[in-house]
Amino acid sequence: MTHASDERPRLKKFRLELIRLIPRVPNDRASLKHMMAKSLRDVVLDYLNWASRYVAPRPRTVMIELEAQTDPRWVRMQPDITALLDKVKRGEDLTPHLSIAPHTEGVNLAAQAPNASADDKWSDKDQVLNAMGFHHFHLKPFVKSAGQAPTNELVFAQVTRDRFNVIALFDHDVFKAGNSERQRLHSVHEQAMFAGVPPGSAVIMSQVALSAHGMPVVLYTHRCLSVIKQIDPKLDDASFVAKLYQDGRRTPPKKPKLAWHFRGLDLGLCDAKEAIFFILQKGWI
C-alpha cells in the first residue's frame, strides 16, 4: 500500500476513521501523531489486533468440551453458565462478559517502540487469544452503572463466525505464570491442538508473529489490503458501482458515495445515506 502522504482521499478517510476508533495508550498528542504517520497497512493491523478481542453479535452453535463439563464448578455455576450460553445462541452482544481492557488499550506506544521488551509487546494484546486462540468470558456481565464487577470465574472458548466451543473453566489465576491454573491452561491448549491429529504429524502450537500479533490477524490484514488494492480504483467507475448495488439487490442512487469500513472484522463498503454495507471480506469471528 502507498505511504500515508500519497494515498487517495477515500483511503485517507478510511485510515483516519480507524485511527479515531482505536484507543491509544497514552491518549495524548504524541500517540495521535504516531498513529497519523502510519501507513494504511499498519493502521489496519492495529485495528484488527484490537477488534479481534471482541466478538461480533451473531447466533452461534454451542459446543462443550469434556474438560469443561467435568469441572466441579460446572454444576455449581450452572445458572450463570446457562445464561451466558443462551446469549451466545441468540446472538446477543457478549461485550459485557469480555475483558474491559480493550475499551482503553487498543494501541500502546510502548509495544511499538523499536526496543520494546517482551512484556511491552504484549501490553496491548491478549496473550491467550493470540497464542492459543481462546477468548475468555466472565460468567456475569460487567455493569459499571450498577457497581457490578466482573466475576472471578471465566469461560474459555474457541469462537468462530458460527460456533462457540467451550474449552474449559478457569479463574483469574490463569493469567499468572507458574500456578496450577496456568499449567492446566497449557495442557488444555495442547489437547485442543492435537485433537484429531494423526500420530506422527507436526503441529504448530502457537502462531504468533515477532511483533506478538496473532498470525490470523497478520494474514487477514494482508487479505483485506489485497481486496482494497483490487477494488478501490474501480469505485470511480460508475458501471462497476452500479453493478455492486444491483448484485446486492438495491437500486443504485444517482450519486453513490461509498466509503471503506470495518463492521467488526468484516471489511466492506458503506453507503451511510442509504444505510447499506457491502461485505467484501468476511472476518473469522
N, C-alpha and C positions, 0 to 999 in steps of 0.2 A: 504494500500500500504506500501511497505517497506520504511525504512528510506533512506535518500539520500545516505548514505555511503554504503548501502547494495544493491542498485539497479543494475539491469542488464545493460550492456553497451547501449543497444538500448533505454532503458527508461531514462538512464542518458543523452544521446544525446538529447532526446525529451525535458527533463526538462531544459537543458541548452539553447535549441532553444527558448523555451518560455520565459525564463529569459532575453534573448537577445532582444526579441520583445517588452516586457513590459516597457514603460517609467517609470523612477523612480524619486521620489522627496524625498530628494535631489539626483541629479545624481552624486554620488560620490562613493568612495570605501566602505564606511560604508553601504550604501544601497545595493550595489552589494553583499557584504559579508552576509548581512541579507537575501537576496534572495537565495544565494547559499546554505545556511544552511537549507532551507525549503524542505519539502517532496514534491514528485510529486503532491500529492493531493492538497496541499496548493498553489503550483505554478499554477496548472490548475484552481483553484478557482480564483486566482488573474488574470489570463489571461482572463477567461470568464467574470469576472466582467468588465474588461477593454474593451474587444472585443464586448460585448453586447451593448455598447454605439454607435457602428457603425451599419450600415445597409448594408447587403450584396447586391450587384447589381444583381437583377433578376426582370423580369417583374411581376408586381403586379396589381390586380384589385383594382381600387379606389372606395371607398365608402365615402359619405359625410354626416355627421350628421346635423340635422336641426339647432343646436346651431351655427355651422359654417356658414351655408347658410344665416341665418337671421342676422348675424353680419354686421353692416353698412360698415365695411372695406372690406367685401367680394366682393362687386361690385367695390369699389374704387381700390382695389388691384388685380382685376381680371386678367389682363395680366400676372402679376408675379405668381399668383396662378396657372393659366393655364400652364405656362411654367414649373413650378415645378411638377405639376401632370402629365404632358406629359412625363417628365423624369422618373417618377415613373412607368408609364405604359410601357415605352420602356425598363425598366430595367437598366437605366443608373446609374452611380456612384453618390450617393447623398452626399458623404462626404463633398463637398464644402458648402453644405447647413446646415451641422451639426455644433455643437459647436466645437471650436478648442481646448478646454481644454484637451480632451483625447490624443491629439498629444503629450503632455508633462507630463500628470498626469495619469499614469497607476496605480502606487502604491506609496503611501505616507507613509513614516515610522511613521509619527505622528498618522496616522489612525490605525496602528497596534501595537502601544505601549500598554502595559498592563493597564496603567491608562488613556487611551485615553478618552477625553471628547466627548460628543455627536457631537459637531462641528468637532472635529478632525476625528471622524469615517466617516463623510460624505465628508472629504476633497478630496478623490479620487474616489468618487461615484456620480452618477447622482440621486439626491434625488427623483425628479419627476418620473424618469424612474423606480427606484427600488420600490418606494412606490405605484405608480399609474399605471405603465406600459405604460407611454406615452413618445415617442420620440418627440423632438421639432426640427423644421427645420426653418432656415431663408429663407425668400422668395427669396432673391437674393443670389447667391453663393459668398463666401468669396474668393477673388482673391488677394492674398498678392502682387504679382508682379505688379498688376495694381493699387495698392493702394485703392482697393475697400473693405471697411469694411462691416461686416455683417449688415443686416437691423434690425431695431427695432421690426418689425412685425414678428411674429412667427406662424407657423402652428404646432399644437399639433396633433399627430396621434398615433393610435394603429397599430403597424406593425407586421405582421406575415410573413411566407415564401411566401405567395401568395396574401395577402391582405394589403391594406393601407387605414385604416379607419380614415378619417379626423374628429377629435373630435371638435376642436374649434380654433379660432384665439386669440392670446394674444400679448402683448408687453412684454418687459423685466421686467416690474414692477411685473410680475407674480412670479418672484424669490425672491421678497421682502416680508417678513412676515407682515401681518396685513393690506395690502392695498386691494382695491376693486378687482383688477385683481387676486390676490391670493385667495380671498374669492370665486370669481367666478370659479376658477380652482377646488376648493374643491367641489363646487356644481356640476360642470360638471362631476367630477370623481364619485360623488355619483350617479348621473343619469346613468352613464355608468355601474356602478356595479349593480344597481337594475333593469336595463332594462331586461324585460322578466322574472323576478324572481317572482314566485307565492307569494301571500300575506302570511305572517307568516313565510317565510323562513329566515334562518340565512345567512348572507353574511360577509365574511372576507374582510374588506375594504383594508387593506394593508398587503401584505405577505412579511414581512421583517424580516431577522434574527437579533439576538442581535448584530452581527458584522456590521449591516447596509447593508449587501448584500441582494439582492432580492432573494426570495425563488426559482424562476425559475433558477437562476444561481446556487444556492446551490444544488438543486435536479438534475440539468443537470450535474453538476460536479460528483455527485455520479454515474449517469448512464455512463458517459464516463470512469470513473475509473473501473466500473464493466466490460465494454467492453474490456478495456486494460488488466485487470486481466485474463479474459477468453481467449483472442486471443493471447496475446504476447508469451506465451510458445509454441503455435502452429506454430509460424513463423520460428522455427528451423526444422519443419517437411516439407521436400521437397514436399511431396504429397499434403499437405494442401495448401502450397503456389502455387503449380501448379494449383490446383482447383480454387483458388482465381482469377488467371489470366483467366482461362478458363470460369468461370462464368461471368467475365467481357468481354468475347468475345475477349480476347487478347492472343497472343501466349506467353507462359512463356519464359523468357530469360534463357540462360544457367546458369547464375549466378545472380539471382534476389537479389536486395538489397533494401529491404523495410524499410521505416522509419515512425514512428508515426508523424502525422502532423495535425494541425488545418487549415482549409481553412475557414476563418471567424469563425463561430461557429460549422461548420461541422467537426467531428472527423473522421480521416481515416488513411490510409496507402499510402505513397507516394513513387513512383519509379521515382526519378528525371531523371535518364538516359533515361527511356522510356516515360517520360512525362505523367505518369499515376497517378491518385489519386482515390483510392478505398474508397468511403464513407461508414463508418461502423455505424455512428450515426449522424443523421441529427439534426442540431440546430433548434431552434424555430423561428429564424428570417432569 
